Amino acid sequence: MELTLTVPDMANLSKTDAQLLFAMKLFEAEKLSLGKAAEVAELSYRTFYELLIRYGIPIVSMTEEDVQEEIANVDRFL
C-alpha cells in the first residue's frame, strides 16, 4: 500500500522525520512489528530500536498477567 500525505509547512518535518514518526506510531499501536516499522522508516532494525528507546516508546508490551506467567515459566526451569 502506498500513502501520500501532505504535511503543513508549519510542522517543519522532513520526509524522513514524517516516516519515522508514522512508523513509531504504528509500532506503538501494535499495528506493525519492530522490523516492519523499521522498514517503513527506512532505517535499520538496530537504529529504529535505539530511536524507540530514545523517545521512550516501549519495545515490549506486557500486561501484569503476562509478566506473572513468564515468571512462573522461569520458576519451572530453575
C-alpha positions as CSV (number, residue, x, y, z in Angstrom):
1,M,0.0,0.0,0.0
2,E,1.3,3.4,-0.8
3,L,0.2,6.5,1.1
4,T,0.6,10.1,0.1
5,L,0.4,12.6,2.9
6,T,0.5,16.4,2.7
7,V,2.1,17.9,5.8
8,P,1.7,21.6,6.6
9,D,4.9,23.6,6.2
10,M,4.4,24.9,9.8
11,A,5.0,21.3,11.0
12,N,8.6,21.7,9.8
13,L,9.0,18.0,9.1
14,S,11.3,16.4,6.6
15,K,10.1,13.3,4.7
16,T,12.5,11.3,6.9
17,D,11.0,12.7,10.1
18,A,7.4,12.1,8.9
19,Q,8.3,8.5,8.0
20,L,9.9,7.9,11.4
21,L,7.0,9.4,13.4
22,F,4.5,7.4,11.3
23,A,6.5,4.2,11.8
24,M,6.9,4.8,15.5
25,K,3.2,5.4,16.0
26,L,2.3,2.2,14.0
27,F,4.7,0.2,16.2
28,E,3.4,1.8,19.4
29,A,-0.2,0.9,18.4
30,E,0.9,-2.7,17.7
31,K,0.0,-2.4,14.0
32,L,3.5,-3.2,12.8
33,S,6.3,-5.4,14.2
34,L,9.6,-3.7,15.0
35,G,11.2,-4.9,11.8
36,K,8.3,-3.8,9.6
37,A,8.2,-0.4,11.3
38,A,11.9,0.0,10.7
39,E,11.3,-0.7,7.0
40,V,8.6,2.0,6.9
41,A,11.0,4.4,8.5
42,E,13.7,3.2,6.0
43,L,16.1,2.6,8.9
44,S,18.0,-0.5,10.1
45,Y,16.4,-2.6,12.8
46,R,19.0,-1.5,15.3
47,T,18.7,2.2,14.5
48,F,14.9,2.1,14.8
49,Y,15.2,0.1,18.0
50,E,17.6,2.7,19.5
51,L,15.3,5.6,18.5
52,L,12.3,3.9,20.1
53,I,14.3,3.8,23.4
54,R,15.4,7.4,23.0
55,Y,11.8,8.5,22.5
56,G,10.6,6.4,25.4
57,I,8.4,4.0,23.3
58,P,8.3,0.6,25.0
59,I,9.8,-2.2,22.9
60,V,7.8,-4.9,24.7
61,S,4.2,-4.6,25.7
62,M,3.3,-6.9,28.5
63,T,0.4,-6.9,31.0
64,E,0.8,-7.8,34.6
65,E,-0.7,-11.2,33.8
66,D,1.9,-11.7,31.1
67,V,4.7,-10.9,33.5
68,Q,3.4,-13.3,36.1
69,E,3.0,-16.0,33.6
70,E,6.6,-15.5,32.4
71,I,7.9,-15.6,36.0
72,A,6.0,-18.8,36.6
73,N,7.5,-20.3,33.4
74,V,11.0,-19.3,34.5
75,D,10.4,-20.8,38.0
76,R,9.6,-24.2,36.5
77,F,13.0,-24.3,34.9
78,L,15.0,-23.3,37.9
